[in-house]
Amino acid sequence: MEFPTSEALSGKLSDRSMNLIQNRFIEATSQLRPAEPEPEGGVQNEMQRYIGAQAVSDKSVADCVEALIGTYLLSGGVEAAGLLLEWLRIIPIQDNFLTYLSKGVDTVIKEGKAAENDINRLLNYTKADIESIIQYKFKDPSLLLEALSHPSYIRNRYTRSYERLEFLGDAILDFLITAHIYENCGNLKPGELTDLRSALVNNVTFAAYVVKLGLHKFLCYELNPPLETAIINFAEHQKQRNHDISEDVLYLIDEEECRIAEYIEVPKVLSDIFESLIGAIYLDSHGDLATVWRVVYRIMWKEIAEFSQCVPKQPVRVLLEMMYACASFGEAKATPDNSIPKVMIPVSYTRDGHRHINYGVGSNKAQAKRAAAKLALKVLST
């Protein structure tokens, strides 16, 4: 690009020259060929300074929005964060989001479609035993029935299966544990906070709690020998370890991540009912997070304290730090099963002087990579 000598000497560009620069910049970026690379640190480059604009990555914008939400959450609580979400139009104002925080839900007992005795019968009269274990008494036992009903439990014609409560409980557990470690682990770096949360909030850890408390005995399902065998095997494995939940237990492969394998070590249904029970308590207590946290912390306090002192590393990082293994991950590919889209990633590594390959399968690239790393670590540890 050439400019008149007068403009070059004065340093002041005319409107015509500015339009020329802007058009050239737009043309370059539209063809995915930036006129000038983004400088390290995200400072303005020369072209951006001329046109009075600065390029910012989508992730930087998203991080700033998340930081703002976190700031409002810390300073004003959930309600303040909710108002910010409405102001940002992330949540539509007409939805009246804040009213859902303490709003009750309709159940078959409230609607008069079932009596408590009907619910207790479908729970095989174990309601009192379950409440004694988790130290929470349900005002509406139909929520407890829903939390423990496997999709195969066709005797239950009153409630849905646990899947919706599992979805809710997963989000609540993630929020509560994130809030706790943020407020109580100020000495940890952001990456360590993420690792700590991943070690506490995952299918294997939750499944271990279920068998430790004996809650797997109350799962309501029809005859399913493979599922029953998988539950018994994992429960026996944990019993032999005195129900210890330590770093190596986190390398166990859960059902969702090891479809490529011929065996199942951690049935996902176990973690599902842990999450669904938390979701049921949240609804039964009308959204009282303090009540939910008392139940959660009473169960998880030991691992929260131990992992906070020594944060377990994620499987991918552990594998890559094994210099002798020379591990490398291949390209992600979609599995041929079109009914359930999955991603498969290979990992190659060295063991006893020979290269080995394992495959990890997950719902996304990150899950598949983690599953592959877990499989490799399992082989390397034997």
C-alpha positions in Angstrom: 0.0 0.0 0.0 1.3 3.4 -0.9 0.3 6.8 0.6 0.8 10.4 -0.6 4.2 11.8 0.5 2.4 14.6 2.5 0.5 12.0 4.6 3.6 9.9 5.1 5.6 13.0 6.3 2.9 14.4 8.6 1.7 11.1 9.9 -1.9 12.0 9.4 -4.0 9.9 7.1 -6.8 11.2 5.0 -10.3 9.7 5.0 -9.5 8.1 1.7 -6.3 6.4 3.0 -8.2 5.2 6.1 -10.9 3.7 4.0 -8.2 2.0 1.9 -6.7 0.4 5.0 -10.0 -0.7 6.3 -11.0 -2.3 3.0 -7.6 -4.1 2.8 -7.9 -5.4 6.4 -11.5 -6.7 5.8 -10.4 -8.4 2.6 -7.5 -10.1 4.3 -9.4 -11.3 7.3 -12.3 -12.6 5.2 -9.9 -14.8 3.4 -8.5 -16.1 6.7 -5.2 -14.5 5.9 -4.6 -11.8 8.5 -2.7 -8.8 7.3 -0.4 -9.0 10.3 -0.1 -11.7 13.0 -1.5 -11.1 16.4 1.3 -10.0 18.7 2.1 -12.0 21.9 0.0 -10.9 24.8 -2.8 -9.6 22.6 -1.5 -6.0 22.3 -2.5 -4.0 19.2 -0.5 -4.5 16.1 0.2 -1.7 13.6 -2.8 -2.3 11.4 -5.3 -2.4 14.3 -3.9 0.9 15.7 -4.4 2.6 12.3 -8.1 1.6 11.9 -8.9 2.1 15.6 -10.0 -1.4 16.3 -8.4 -4.4 18.1 -8.9 -8.1 17.5 -9.8 -10.1 20.6 -10.2 -13.9 20.6 -13.6 -15.4 21.4 -12.1 -17.2 24.4 -10.8 -14.0 25.8 -14.3 -12.5 25.6 -15.8 -15.7 27.1 -13.3 -15.6 29.9 -14.1 -12.0 30.7 -17.9 -12.8 30.8 -17.3 -15.7 33.1 -15.1 -13.6 35.3 -17.9 -10.9 35.5 -20.4 -13.6 36.5 -18.1 -14.9 39.1 -17.5 -11.4 40.5 -21.3 -10.8 40.9 -21.7 -14.3 42.4 -19.0 -13.5 45.0 -20.3 -10.0 45.9 -24.1 -10.5 45.7 -24.7 -14.2 45.7 -26.8 -16.3 43.2 -29.4 -13.6 42.8 -26.9 -11.0 41.7 -25.3 -13.4 39.2 -28.8 -14.3 37.9 -29.6 -10.6 37.3 -26.4 -10.2 35.4 -27.2 -13.2 33.2 -30.5 -11.6 32.4 -28.9 -8.2 31.7 -26.5 -9.9 29.3 -29.4 -11.7 27.7 -27.8 -15.0 28.4 -31.1 -15.9 30.1 -34.2 -14.3 28.7 -35.7 -11.8 31.2 -39.3 -13.0 30.5 -38.3 -16.5 31.9 -38.1 -15.0 35.5 -35.1 -17.1 36.3 -34.9 -16.1 39.9 -38.3 -17.5 40.6 -37.1 -21.0 39.8 -34.5 -21.0 42.6 -37.0 -21.8 45.3 -40.0 -23.0 43.2 -41.4 -26.4 44.0 -42.2 -29.0 41.4 -45.3 -31.0 40.9 -45.1 -34.7 41.9 -47.5 -37.6 41.9 -48.0 -37.2 45.6 -48.8 -33.5 45.4 -51.2 -34.2 42.5 -52.9 -37.0 44.4 -52.0 -39.6 41.8 -50.2 -41.8 44.3 -50.1 -42.4 48.1 -47.0 -42.6 50.1 -47.6 -46.3 50.7 -47.6 -46.9 47.0 -44.2 -45.2 46.7 -42.8 -47.1 49.7 -43.9 -50.3 48.2 -42.0 -49.6 44.9 -39.0 -48.7 47.0 -39.3 -52.1 48.6 -39.9 -50.3 52.0 -36.4 -49.1 52.2 -37.1 -45.4 52.5 -36.1 -45.2 56.2 -32.8 -47.1 55.5 -31.8 -44.8 52.7 -32.7 -41.7 54.7 -30.6 -43.0 57.6 -27.6 -43.5 55.3 -27.7 -40.0 53.7 -29.0 -38.4 56.9 -31.8 -36.5 55.1 -35.5 -37.1 55.5 -37.6 -36.7 52.3 -40.8 -34.7 52.6 -41.9 -36.1 49.2 -40.8 -39.8 48.8 -41.8 -39.8 45.2 -38.6 -37.8 44.5 -36.6 -40.5 46.2 -38.3 -43.2 44.0 -37.5 -41.3 40.9 -33.9 -40.9 41.9 -33.4 -44.6 42.3 -35.5 -45.8 39.4 -33.4 -47.3 36.5 -35.0 -47.0 33.0 -35.6 -50.8 33.2 -37.8 -50.6 36.3 -41.1 -51.0 34.6 -43.0 -51.6 37.9 -42.7 -47.9 38.6 -45.6 -46.3 36.6 -45.7 -43.2 38.8 -42.4 -41.4 38.1 -39.8 -41.1 35.4 -36.4 -42.8 35.6 -33.5 -41.1 37.4 -32.1 -39.5 34.2 -33.5 -36.0 34.6 -32.6 -35.8 38.3 -29.1 -37.0 37.4 -28.8 -34.1 34.9 -29.8 -31.6 37.7 -27.7 -33.2 40.4 -24.6 -33.2 38.2 -24.9 -29.4 37.7 -25.5 -28.8 41.5 -22.6 -30.9 42.5 -20.3 -29.1 40.1 -21.4 -25.7 41.4 -21.2 -26.6 45.1 -17.8 -28.2 44.9 -16.4 -25.5 42.7 -17.6 -22.8 45.1 -16.1 -24.7 48.1 -12.6 -25.2 46.6 -12.5 -21.7 45.3 -13.2 -20.2 48.7 -11.1 -22.7 50.7 -8.1 -23.4 48.4 -6.7 -20.0 47.7 -3.2 -21.3 47.7 -3.8 -23.4 44.5 -3.2 -22.2 41.0 -6.1 -22.1 38.4 -4.8 -25.3 36.8 -4.6 -27.0 40.1 -8.2 -25.9 41.0 -9.4 -27.4 37.7 -7.5 -30.7 38.5 -8.9 -30.8 42.0 -12.5 -30.3 40.8 -12.0 -33.0 38.1 -10.7 -35.4 40.8 -13.8 -34.8 43.0 -16.5 -34.4 40.3 -16.3 -37.5 38.1 -18.1 -40.8 37.5 -15.6 -43.0 39.3 -15.5 -40.9 42.5 -19.3 -40.8 42.7 -19.6 -44.5 42.0 -17.1 -45.2 44.8 -19.2 -43.2 47.3 -22.3 -45.1 46.3 -20.8 -48.5 47.0 -19.1 -47.2 50.2 -22.5 -46.1 51.5 -24.2 -49.2 50.3 -26.7 -47.2 48.2 -26.2 -49.5 45.2 -28.3 -52.1 47.1 -31.4 -49.8 46.8 -31.2 -49.3 43.0 -34.6 -50.2 41.5 -34.2 -52.1 38.3 -35.5 -55.2 36.5 -33.5 -58.4 36.1 -30.3 -57.3 34.3 -27.4 -59.9 34.9 -24.6 -57.9 33.1 -25.4 -54.8 35.1 -25.7 -56.7 38.3 -22.4 -58.4 37.8 -20.6 -55.2 37.0 -22.0 -53.6 40.2 -21.0 -56.5 42.3 -17.5 -56.7 40.9 -16.9 -53.0 41.5 -18.4 -53.1 45.0 -16.1 -56.1 45.8 -13.1 -54.3 44.4 -13.8 -51.3 46.6 -14.5 -53.5 49.6 -11.1 -55.1 49.3 -9.5 -51.6 49.2 -11.5 -50.7 52.3 -13.4 -48.2 50.1 -10.4 -46.0 49.8 -10.7 -43.3 47.1 -7.2 -42.5 46.2 -5.3 -41.4 43.1 -5.1 -44.8 41.4 -8.8 -45.4 41.8 -9.4 -42.3 39.6 -7.6 -44.1 36.8 -10.3 -46.8 36.7 -12.2 -46.7 33.4 -15.8 -45.9 33.7 -18.4 -47.4 31.5 -19.0 -44.4 29.2 -15.3 -44.1 28.5 -14.4 -47.7 27.8 -16.8 -48.9 25.2 -13.8 -50.0 23.2 -12.9 -52.4 25.9 -14.5 -55.8 26.5 -15.1 -55.3 30.2 -16.8 -52.7 32.5 -15.1 -51.8 35.7 -17.3 -48.9 36.9 -20.9 -49.0 35.9 -22.0 -45.5 35.1 -25.4 -46.2 36.8 -23.7 -45.9 40.2 -22.5 -42.4 39.6 -25.9 -41.6 38.0 -27.8 -42.4 41.2 -25.4 -40.4 43.3 -26.1 -37.4 41.1 -29.9 -38.1 41.0 -30.1 -38.3 44.8 -28.5 -34.9 45.0 -31.0 -33.5 42.5 -33.8 -35.1 44.4 -32.7 -33.5 47.7 -32.4 -30.1 46.0 -36.0 -30.3 44.7 -37.3 -31.7 48.0 -35.7 -28.9 50.0 -37.1 -26.3 47.6 -33.7 -25.3 46.3 -31.9 -25.0 49.6 -28.3 -25.2 48.6 -27.1 -25.2 52.3 -29.1 -28.3 53.0 -27.8 -30.0 49.9 -24.2 -29.1 50.8 -24.5 -30.5 54.3 -25.4 -33.9 52.7 -22.6 -33.7 50.1 -19.9 -32.5 52.5 -20.8 -35.2 55.1 -20.0 -37.8 52.4 -17.1 -36.2 50.6 -15.2 -34.3 53.4 -12.3 -36.8 53.6 -11.5 -36.7 49.9 -12.0 -32.9 49.7 -9.4 -32.5 52.5 -6.9 -35.0 51.2 -7.1 -34.0 47.5 -6.8 -30.3 48.5 -3.5 -31.1 50.1 -2.2 -33.2 47.3 -4.1 -32.6 44.0 -4.3 -35.7 41.8 -3.1 -35.0 38.3 -5.2 -35.7 35.3 -4.4 -39.0 33.4 -3.3 -37.3 30.2 -0.7 -35.2 32.1 0.5 -38.2 34.1 1.0 -40.2 31.0 2.8 -37.5 29.1 5.1 -36.9 32.1 6.2 -40.6 32.0 9.3 -39.9 29.9 10.1 -43.6 29.4 6.7 -44.2 27.9 7.2 -41.7 25.0 3.4 -41.4 24.7 1.8 -39.7 21.8 -1.9 -39.2 20.8 -3.2 -39.7 17.3 -5.9 -37.9 15.4 -9.5 -38.0 16.6 -12.0 -39.9 14.4 -15.7 -40.5 14.6 -16.8 -44.0 15.5 -18.9 -45.9 12.9 -21.8 -46.1 15.3 -24.1 -43.5 13.9 -26.8 -44.0 16.5 -24.6 -42.6 19.3 -22.0 -40.2 18.0 -18.6 -40.9 19.7 -15.0 -39.8 19.2 -12.1 -42.3 19.2 -8.5 -41.3 19.8 -5.5 -43.7 19.7 -2.5 -43.4 22.0 0.8 -45.1 21.4 3.4 -45.7 24.2 6.4 -47.8 25.0 6.4 -50.7 27.5 9.1 -53.3 27.9 10.8 -52.0 24.7 7.8 -52.4 22.5 5.3 -49.9 21.2 1.6 -50.4 22.2 -1.6 -48.7 21.0 -4.8 -48.2 22.9 -8.0 -46.4 21.9 -10.1 -44.1 23.9 -13.7 -43.4 23.2 -15.8 -40.5 24.5 -18.6 -38.1 23.7 -16.0 -35.5 22.7 -12.3 -35.3 22.0 -11.3 -34.4 25.6 -13.2 -37.4 27.0 -11.7 -39.8 24.4 -8.2 -38.5 25.1 -8.7 -39.0 28.8 -10.1 -42.5 28.3 -7.1 -43.4 26.1 -4.7 -42.2 28.7 -6.5 -44.2 31.4 -6.2 -47.3 29.4 -2.5 -46.7 28.8 -1.8 -46.0 32.5 -3.6 -49.2 33.4 -1.4 -51.2 31.1 1.8 -49.5 32.2 0.9 -50.1 35.9 0.6 -53.9 35.4 
